[in-house]
Amino acid sequence: AVKRAFEDCDFEKDATYYYKVAALGIEGKPGPISKTISATGKANQADTAILSDASWARASGYGAIKRNRAYSRQTMRMHGKEYEKGIGVRGDSAIRIYVGNRVGNTADYRFRTAVGLDDSIRASNRAAAAAQFLVKIDNKIVFDSGTMRWADGAREVDVPVPAGTRQLELLVKYKGRHGADYANWANARIERSSR
């Protein structure tokens, strides 16, 4: 029999998790459902203020999401300004980060970042480069950039993270031409308001 592996890292807290699995056939129809299996998971909580260096519960996008680099694998740069830290994506993407252990019941945390399209987009494609950046806290949109173009440069984002927040989601919606959609979350971090 063919053995398949399944990986799940979307653990908000230390616990035992239970699964049933069904394979999809070529036509997309599910096969028989497995017996219930269990696995003990450790909490996948953000363990640092700098989110490109933190543990992520889930990340999906076109190709591999880049940590501390633009999607092009070059230094992250927006309108000539370089960023050492950040998250580089291409096309539609979503990153979920559990922050409950970091924020706790303290009300003075903020999510801060600079968003925009990377300078590594070819000059001939920059006019068609466009993306929308969304920040969700516990499934509620708290920031929506609207459609941003390469010519807009970087936009600073600074939103409060309420006490008791469980998760933060960073979403990019592709709005331009494919190949002109290298989007950045530069210096993405959760820090106390006083900093």
Solvent accessible surface area in square Angstrom, and as a share of the most:
residue,aa,sasa,rsa
1,A,149,1.16
2,V,113,0.65
3,K,189,0.80
4,R,208,0.76
5,A,107,0.83
6,F,145,0.60
7,E,153,0.69
8,D,38,0.20
9,C,61,0.36
10,D,27,0.14
11,F,23,0.10
12,E,41,0.19
13,K,135,0.57
14,D,90,0.47
15,A,34,0.26
16,T,65,0.38
17,Y,55,0.21
18,Y,150,0.57
19,Y,44,0.17
20,K,135,0.57
21,V,70,0.40
22,A,40,0.31
23,A,75,0.58
24,L,127,0.63
25,G,40,0.38
26,I,176,0.89
27,E,134,0.60
28,G,44,0.43
29,K,142,0.60
30,P,94,0.59
31,G,31,0.30
32,P,128,0.80
33,I,119,0.60
34,S,46,0.30
35,K,177,0.75
36,T,73,0.42
37,I,98,0.50
38,S,66,0.43
39,A,48,0.37
40,T,113,0.66
41,G,3,0.03
42,K,154,0.65
43,A,35,0.27
44,N,22,0.11
45,Q,24,0.10
46,A,5,0.04
47,D,104,0.54
48,T,40,0.23
49,A,18,0.14
50,I,50,0.26
51,L,0,0.00
52,S,1,0.01
53,D,67,0.35
54,A,4,0.03
55,S,39,0.25
56,W,24,0.08
57,A,0,0.00
58,R,120,0.44
59,A,44,0.34
60,S,64,0.41
61,G,36,0.35
62,Y,106,0.40
63,G,48,0.46
64,A,66,0.51
65,I,29,0.15
66,K,26,0.11
67,R,103,0.38
68,N,42,0.21
69,R,110,0.40
70,A,0,0.00
71,Y,31,0.12
72,S,33,0.21
73,R,173,0.63
74,Q,95,0.42
75,T,46,0.27
76,M,1,0.00
77,R,73,0.27
78,M,3,0.01
79,H,90,0.40
80,G,54,0.51
81,K,118,0.50
82,E,98,0.44
83,Y,11,0.04
84,E,141,0.63
85,K,60,0.26
86,G,0,0.00
87,I,0,0.00
88,G,0,0.00
89,V,1,0.00
90,R,37,0.14
91,G,5,0.05
92,D,83,0.43
93,S,8,0.05
94,A,32,0.24
95,I,1,0.00
96,R,58,0.21
97,I,0,0.00
98,Y,16,0.06
99,V,0,0.00
100,G,21,0.20
101,N,113,0.58
102,R,72,0.26
103,V,3,0.02
104,G,32,0.30
105,N,137,0.70
106,T,45,0.26
107,A,80,0.62
108,D,53,0.28
109,Y,20,0.08
110,R,59,0.22
111,F,0,0.00
112,R,33,0.12
113,T,1,0.01
114,A,3,0.02
115,V,0,0.00
116,G,0,0.00
117,L,3,0.01
118,D,1,0.01
119,D,21,0.11
120,S,27,0.18
121,I,2,0.01
122,R,173,0.63
123,A,81,0.63
124,S,94,0.60
125,N,19,0.10
126,R,62,0.23
127,A,96,0.75
128,A,26,0.20
129,A,0,0.00
130,A,0,0.00
131,A,1,0.00
132,Q,28,0.13
133,F,0,0.00
134,L,15,0.07
135,V,0,0.00
136,K,48,0.20
137,I,9,0.05
138,D,56,0.29
139,N,105,0.54
140,K,142,0.60
141,I,91,0.46
142,V,56,0.32
143,F,34,0.14
144,D,75,0.39
145,S,8,0.05
146,G,30,0.29
147,T,70,0.41
148,M,1,0.01
149,R,118,0.43
150,W,45,0.16
151,A,78,0.61
152,D,82,0.43
153,G,9,0.08
154,A,43,0.33
155,R,93,0.34
156,E,123,0.55
157,V,5,0.03
158,D,72,0.38
159,V,14,0.08
160,P,76,0.48
161,V,1,0.01
162,P,73,0.46
163,A,45,0.35
164,G,42,0.41
165,T,3,0.02
166,R,131,0.48
167,Q,19,0.09
168,L,1,0.01
169,E,21,0.09
170,L,1,0.00
171,L,24,0.12
172,V,2,0.01
173,K,81,0.34
174,Y,79,0.30
175,K,98,0.42
176,G,21,0.20
177,R,122,0.44
178,H,90,0.40
179,G,23,0.22
180,A,0,0.00
181,D,1,0.01
182,Y,39,0.15
183,A,0,0.00
184,N,0,0.00
185,W,1,0.00
186,A,0,0.00
187,N,56,0.29
188,A,1,0.01
189,R,58,0.21
190,I,0,0.00
191,E,24,0.11
192,R,92,0.34
193,S,47,0.31
194,S,103,0.67
195,R,182,0.66
